[in-house]
Amino acid sequence: MLKQPLSQRTEKIRLSTIREVANKVEEARKRGIEIISFSAGRPDFDTPHHIKDAAKKALDNGLVHYTASMGTTELREAICQRFQEDYQLNLDPDEIIATMGSTEAIYIGMQSILNPGDEVIIPEPMYLYYGGWSLLGEAEPITFALQEQNDFLIDAENLKQHVTGRTKAFILTSPHNPTGQVIEENEIRKIAELAIKKDFYIICDDVYNYFLYDGAKHHSIAKVPGMRDRTLIIGSFSKTYAMDGWRIGYLIAPRQVIARALKMHQYAVNCCNSFVQAGAQVALTASQNCVREMVQEFDRRRRLLLSYLDDLRIPYVRPRGAFYVFPSIKKFGLSSKQFSDYLLREARVAVVPGDGFGPAGEGYVRMAFCLSCEEIEKGMESVAESLKKI
């Protein structure tokens, strides 16, 4: 083995707890053990047929070669059209890069704005990779805890206390992973005012923007006057159109950021799959009834899962978006990892320990209602039986 040291940057980041749970589920299933998993954060639906047909047609028509690095003009125009129809937000195709999923979008976006010594403010609990992406950009992640008694909602006044002269960006996720909370328009405006006054970027992870319940609405901070030049929007087809295996997303950002992000994109992947982009274009331009029907089904599942938590008297903040609930398990006297391991062993049910979303997530678990109502019923009945032993 070489004596040369390996990259120190990779020592600062850690592997995903979500993936760790997924691996445990896979290993158990290989041994013939049936596991009901509330851990997978993806729709369990098949990709709608018209989207698959568009990709197949593209293959049959010979669309099998490189596209422009930014993505096809047709796809980027379709993204503009969708944002205009849904949010009355006027975009230009030159402000968009088609990426290999939203993961690449947020990675190249962050690396394009960060410098050594910068700070990125991230509310906890958070999606694990936010902190790692900050560190890879040689910036310091600054975290603050979202409080259950405040419904895990971001408060602009609390955010203000963590802004310094080194603040480069704030990561805004609404609907939120893992709590399912949705930020109201008045708070969005307060955050925008703070970003303009203190001169920092807002990185909007909008991958759950169509998964809304109980009358909640998604408000784009980019629409606030003065915010277009300081907002990065991260988009994904994985959740909205059940296309997680297709690996297609996009970054929307000011042109000066896009120019730098394009360099990162070229060095990493060059361009996205050509026929996948054709499918994504049709996903955006065809009828959106498939999305509405999927969200309605998720709402039905959400209500079912919450009814079981009510019966078990397990406290939670009612999620108004995404497809997660983040119940408190503090009363059971176990850490979130111990509780998750116990359910996997005793109930044969998989959940994600809350500390996988940062220290503020300790005492909670994330449950995704990305499985059928029959599976939810079976899984929660098993959870109920196993909890009687604690």
C-alpha positions in Angstrom: 0.0 0.0 0.0 1.2 3.5 -0.8 2.4 5.6 2.1 1.0 8.7 0.6 -2.0 10.1 2.7 -5.5 10.0 1.3 -7.8 13.0 1.0 -8.4 14.7 4.4 -11.6 16.3 3.0 -13.4 12.9 3.0 -12.5 12.4 6.7 -14.8 15.4 7.5 -17.9 13.9 6.1 -19.9 10.8 7.0 -22.0 8.2 5.2 -25.8 8.5 5.2 -27.7 7.0 8.1 -30.7 6.5 5.7 -28.5 4.4 3.4 -27.2 2.5 6.5 -30.8 1.5 7.4 -31.5 0.6 3.8 -28.5 -1.7 3.8 -29.8 -3.4 7.0 -33.2 -3.9 5.4 -31.6 -5.4 2.3 -29.4 -7.8 4.3 -32.4 -9.0 6.3 -34.5 -9.6 3.2 -31.6 -11.6 1.7 -31.9 -13.9 4.7 -35.6 -14.3 4.0 -36.8 -12.0 6.8 -39.7 -9.9 5.8 -39.2 -6.2 6.7 -41.7 -3.4 6.3 -39.7 -0.3 5.7 -40.8 3.2 6.7 -37.2 4.3 5.9 -37.1 4.8 2.1 -37.7 8.5 1.1 -39.0 7.9 -2.4 -42.4 7.3 -4.0 -43.2 3.6 -4.3 -45.2 4.2 -7.5 -44.0 3.3 -11.0 -43.0 6.2 -13.3 -46.1 7.2 -15.2 -46.4 5.4 -18.6 -46.3 8.5 -20.8 -42.9 9.5 -19.3 -41.5 6.0 -19.9 -43.0 6.0 -23.4 -41.3 9.3 -24.2 -37.9 7.9 -23.1 -38.4 4.7 -25.1 -39.4 6.8 -28.2 -36.2 8.9 -27.8 -34.1 5.7 -27.7 -35.9 4.3 -30.8 -35.3 7.6 -32.6 -31.5 7.4 -31.9 -31.3 10.0 -29.1 -28.4 8.1 -27.6 -25.5 10.6 -27.8 -24.2 13.5 -25.7 -26.4 16.6 -25.3 -25.2 20.1 -24.5 -23.7 20.2 -21.0 -26.4 22.4 -19.6 -29.1 20.0 -20.9 -31.3 20.1 -24.0 -32.9 23.4 -24.8 -36.3 21.6 -24.9 -35.9 20.4 -21.3 -34.8 23.7 -19.9 -37.6 25.5 -21.7 -40.0 23.0 -20.2 -38.7 23.8 -16.7 -39.3 27.5 -17.4 -42.8 26.7 -18.6 -43.6 24.7 -15.5 -42.3 27.4 -13.1 -44.4 30.1 -15.0 -47.6 28.0 -14.8 -47.2 26.9 -11.2 -45.5 29.9 -9.5 -45.7 32.8 -12.0 -41.9 32.9 -11.9 -40.2 34.0 -15.2 -37.0 32.1 -15.8 -34.6 31.9 -18.7 -33.2 28.6 -20.0 -29.7 30.0 -19.6 -30.3 30.1 -15.8 -30.8 26.3 -15.7 -28.5 23.3 -15.7 -30.0 19.8 -16.0 -28.2 17.6 -13.5 -27.8 14.0 -12.4 -30.5 14.3 -9.7 -30.9 17.1 -7.2 -27.9 15.7 -5.3 -25.6 16.9 -8.1 -27.5 20.2 -8.4 -27.0 21.2 -4.8 -23.4 20.0 -4.8 -22.3 22.0 -7.8 -24.4 25.0 -6.7 -22.8 25.1 -3.3 -19.3 24.6 -4.6 -19.8 27.5 -7.0 -20.5 30.0 -4.3 -18.4 28.8 -1.4 -14.8 29.9 -0.4 -12.6 28.9 2.5 -13.8 30.5 5.7 -17.4 31.0 4.5 -20.3 30.0 6.7 -23.5 28.1 5.7 -26.4 28.2 8.1 -28.3 25.0 8.3 -31.3 24.3 10.6 -31.4 21.0 12.4 -32.7 18.4 12.0 -31.4 18.5 8.5 -30.7 16.3 5.4 -27.3 14.9 6.3 -25.5 16.0 3.1 -25.9 19.7 3.7 -23.2 19.8 6.3 -20.9 17.6 4.2 -21.4 19.7 1.1 -20.4 22.8 3.1 -17.3 21.2 4.4 -16.3 20.0 0.9 -16.5 23.6 -0.1 -14.2 24.5 2.8 -16.9 26.4 4.5 -18.2 26.0 8.1 -21.7 24.6 8.6 -23.4 26.7 11.3 -26.4 24.8 12.7 -29.3 25.7 15.0 -32.0 23.5 16.3 -35.6 23.7 15.2 -37.9 23.3 18.2 -40.7 20.8 18.5 -42.7 23.3 20.6 -42.5 25.7 17.6 -43.7 22.9 15.2 -40.1 22.6 13.8 -40.7 25.8 11.9 -37.9 28.2 10.9 -38.1 31.5 12.6 -36.4 34.5 10.9 -35.5 36.1 14.3 -33.7 32.9 15.4 -31.9 32.7 12.0 -30.8 36.3 12.4 -28.9 35.4 15.6 -26.6 33.1 13.6 -25.8 35.5 10.7 -22.3 36.9 10.8 -20.0 38.7 8.4 -18.9 35.4 7.0 -22.4 34.0 6.2 -22.5 33.0 2.6 -25.7 31.0 2.4 -28.7 29.7 4.2 -30.3 26.4 3.2 -34.1 26.6 3.1 -36.1 23.4 2.7 -39.9 23.7 2.6 -41.5 21.2 2.7 -38.9 20.0 5.1 -37.1 16.7 5.3 -37.4 15.1 7.9 -40.2 16.9 9.7 -42.6 17.6 6.8 -43.2 21.2 7.8 -44.1 24.0 5.4 -43.0 27.6 5.9 -45.7 30.3 5.6 -45.3 33.2 3.1 -44.9 35.9 5.8 -41.9 34.0 7.3 -40.4 33.5 3.7 -40.6 37.3 3.3 -38.8 37.9 6.6 -36.0 35.5 5.6 -35.7 37.3 2.2 -35.5 40.7 3.9 -32.7 39.3 6.1 -30.8 37.8 3.2 -31.0 41.2 1.3 -29.9 43.2 4.3 -27.0 40.9 5.3 -26.1 40.0 1.7 -26.2 36.2 1.6 -27.6 33.5 -0.7 -30.6 31.4 -0.2 -30.3 27.7 -1.3 -33.8 26.4 -1.8 -34.0 22.6 -1.7 -37.5 22.4 -3.4 -37.6 18.6 -4.1 -40.9 18.2 -2.2 -42.6 21.4 -3.4 -45.7 19.5 -4.8 -46.3 17.3 -1.7 -48.6 19.5 0.3 -51.5 18.8 2.6 -54.1 20.5 4.8 -54.2 23.5 2.5 -50.5 24.3 2.7 -48.9 26.2 -0.2 -45.3 26.4 -1.5 -44.0 29.9 -1.7 -40.9 30.5 -3.8 -38.6 33.0 -2.1 -37.2 33.9 -5.6 -40.4 35.8 -6.2 -39.7 38.3 -3.4 -38.3 41.5 -5.0 -34.5 41.5 -4.8 -34.1 37.8 -4.4 -33.6 36.5 -7.9 -29.9 37.3 -7.9 -29.3 35.6 -4.6 -31.5 32.5 -4.9 -30.4 29.0 -5.9 -33.3 26.6 -6.6 -32.8 22.8 -6.5 -35.3 20.8 -8.4 -35.9 17.1 -8.9 -38.0 14.7 -10.9 -37.4 11.8 -8.4 -40.2 12.7 -6.0 -42.7 14.6 -8.1 -42.8 12.0 -11.0 -41.5 8.8 -9.2 -38.3 9.0 -11.2 -35.7 8.5 -8.5 -33.9 5.8 -10.5 -33.7 8.0 -13.6 -31.3 10.4 -11.8 -32.4 13.7 -13.3 -32.8 17.1 -11.6 -31.8 20.7 -12.2 -30.2 23.8 -10.7 -31.7 27.2 -11.2 -29.4 30.1 -10.3 -28.2 33.5 -11.3 -26.1 33.5 -14.4 -22.8 34.2 -12.6 -23.4 31.2 -10.5 -24.5 29.0 -13.4 -21.3 29.9 -15.3 -19.2 28.4 -12.4 -21.6 25.5 -11.8 -21.3 24.5 -15.4 -17.6 24.0 -14.9 -18.2 21.8 -11.9 -20.9 19.9 -13.9 -18.6 19.3 -16.9 -15.8 18.1 -14.8 -18.1 15.7 -12.9 -20.5 14.2 -15.5 -20.3 16.4 -18.7 -24.0 16.0 -19.4 -27.1 14.0 -18.4 -28.5 11.0 -20.3 -30.1 12.2 -23.5 -33.1 9.9 -23.5 -33.7 10.6 -19.8 -33.9 14.3 -20.5 -36.6 13.5 -23.2 -38.7 11.7 -20.6 -38.2 14.6 -18.1 -39.3 17.1 -20.7 -42.6 15.2 -21.3 -43.1 14.9 -17.5 -43.2 18.7 -17.2 -45.2 19.5 -20.3 -47.9 16.7 -20.2 -50.9 16.7 -17.9 -50.0 17.0 -14.2 -52.9 14.8 -13.1 -50.5 12.0 -12.3 -48.8 14.2 -9.7 -52.1 15.3 -8.1 -53.3 11.7 -7.9 -50.1 10.6 -6.3 -50.2 13.4 -3.7 -53.8 12.5 -2.9 -52.7 8.9 -2.2 -49.9 10.1 0.0 -52.3 12.2 1.9 -54.5 9.1 2.6 -51.4 7.2 3.8 -50.3 10.2 6.0 -53.7 10.3 7.7 -53.6 6.5 8.3 -50.1 6.6 9.8 -50.9 9.5 12.0 -54.0 7.7 13.3 -51.8 4.8 14.5 -49.4 7.2 16.2 -52.4 8.8 17.9 -53.6 5.4 19.1 -50.1 4.6 20.5 -50.0 8.1 22.1 -46.7 8.8 20.4 -46.4 12.6 20.0 -45.6 14.2 16.7 -45.9 17.5 14.9 -48.5 17.1 12.1 -46.6 17.2 8.8 -48.1 19.5 6.1 -45.7 18.5 3.3 -43.3 16.0 1.9 -44.0 12.3 2.9 -42.5 12.1 6.4 -43.5 12.3 10.0 -41.0 12.8 12.7 -42.4 11.4 16.0 -40.8 11.8 19.4 -39.8 8.5 21.0 -38.3 10.1 24.1 -40.8 8.5 26.5 -39.5 5.1 25.7 -36.1 5.8 27.3 -34.0 4.7 24.3 -31.8 6.6 22.0 -33.1 7.1 18.5 -30.6 4.4 17.2 -31.5 2.0 20.0 -35.2 2.5 19.3 -34.7 2.0 15.5 -32.6 -1.1 16.1 -35.3 -2.5 18.4 -38.1 -2.0 15.9 -36.0 -3.7 13.2 -35.3 -6.6 15.4 -38.6 -7.1 17.3 -41.2 -5.6 14.9 -39.3 -6.2 11.7 -40.1 -2.6 10.8 -37.5 -0.1 9.6 -37.4 3.6 10.6 -34.5 6.1 10.4 -33.0 7.2 13.7 -33.4 11.0 14.2 -29.7 11.6 15.0 -29.0 10.8 11.4 -30.3 14.3 10.7 -28.0 16.0 13.2 -27.8 16.1 17.0 -31.1 18.0 17.2 -32.8 14.9 15.8 -32.0 12.8 18.8 -35.1 11.6 20.5 -37.0 11.3 17.2 -37.3 8.9 14.3 -38.3 9.6 10.7 -41.1 7.5 9.2 -41.8 7.8 5.5 -45.3 6.9 4.4 -44.0 5.7 1.0 -45.7 2.3 1.2 -49.2 1.0 0.7 -52.0 1.4 3.3 -52.0 -2.3 3.7 -48.2 -2.3 4.5 -48.7 0.7 6.9 -51.4 -1.2 8.8 -49.4 -4.3 9.0 -46.2 -2.5 10.0 -47.9 -0.3 12.7 -49.7 -3.3 14.2 -46.4 -5.0 14.6 -44.9 -1.8 16.1 -47.8 -1.6 18.6 -47.1 -5.2 19.7 -43.4 -4.7 20.1 -43.8 -1.5 22.1 -45.9 -3.3 24.7 -42.6 -5.0 25.8 -40.9 -1.7 26.6 
